Amino acid sequence: MATDACCNVQDSAAETPLVCDLDAISASDRPRYKELRKMLAASAAGKRELPDGIAVQIATARMTLAQLAEWISFERKCCPFFELRIDVAPKSGPVWVSLTGRPGVKEFLAHAF
């Protein structure tokens, strides 16, 4: 199983590992996934802490909603413990992607982001 070194954190409550499984993304799709991860990092315009995770504001001039949705489609494969949500404000307002989940996810995200 391929894992991302930044993404190994133990959930202290249940001792269940929160681990990204990059093998869940096909080898042929991994370059695109990595490209989208870089794009997400470059498009982050803000970040806010949530009780059970984080929300990242996306500069849509750098990453379109379609590209963000494509990243989410990959992320749910390798990190199925995330709850992922895109919030789009009206009238070209801000776009936020939220990564939340069960106990331990917030600490996991502190290491990954």
N, C-alpha and C positions, 0 to 999 in steps of 0.2 A: 504494500500500500504506500503510495507516495503521499507525503504530507508536506505542508509548508511550515518551516521551522518557527515562524512567528505565530503560528496558529495552534499551539499545543498548551492548553490550560486545563487543569483539573477542576471540576465542579466540586467544591469542598462539601456541599450538602449531601450529595449522593455518590461522590467519588466516581462519577461517570465522566469519561473524557469528552471534552469538547474539542474535536480534532477535524481539521479540514482534510477531506479525502480527495486529493487531486486526481486519483485514478477514476473517480466518478465522472470526470470530464474526459472524453476521448482524446487520445494523443493528437489526432488531427485538429481538434477544436481548441487545444490548450494554447497555441499561439494567439488565437483571437481572444480568448479569455484573458491572457496576460496583457494584451493590448488594451482591452477594455478596463482592466484594473488600473493601468497607468493613466488612462484617460480620466477615470473617476478621480484619481488622486489629483490630477492636474486641474480638474474642474471644480474641486471643492472650494466653495466660496465662504463657508462658515460651518461651524459645528456646534451642536448643543447636546448636553447630557440629558438623557431621559431616565426615568426611574429604573427601567430594565434594559437599557441600551444607549444608543446614540442616534442622532439625526444629523445628516450632512446636507448642507445647502449646495445645490448643483448650479454652476454657471452654464446655462443651456447654450451659450454661444460656443462652449468648448465640448459639451457632450449633449447630444440630442436626447429627447425622451425615448426615442426608439433605441438608441444605443444603451441608455440606462436600463430599459426593459430587457435588452439582450444580456447585459451584465447580470441582472437578477436571474435570468433563466439559467445561466451557468452557476451562479452562486448557490442557488437552491439545490443543485446537484452535489456540490462538494461540501456544503455546510447546511445540511437539511434542518439543523436545529435553530436556524434564524427564522424570525418572522420579518418579512421584508415588505415595505410599503412605500409607495411614491405619493406624495402630496403635492398637488399643483394648485397654486393660488389663482384666482380669476384675474383677468386683464393683464396677462403677461407678468404676474407677480412671481414670487420666488417658488422654486421647485426644491423639495426636500425628499431625501430617501432616508427612511428609518430602518435601522437594524436593531431588533429587539428579540427577546426570548426568555427562556426559563432561567432560574437562578444560575449564575456563573457566566452567562453570556456577556454581561456588562464588563466583567473582568477580562474575559477573552478579548473583547473589542479594545480594551485599554492597551493590550499587548499588540494587537493586529493593526491598530490605527495610531 
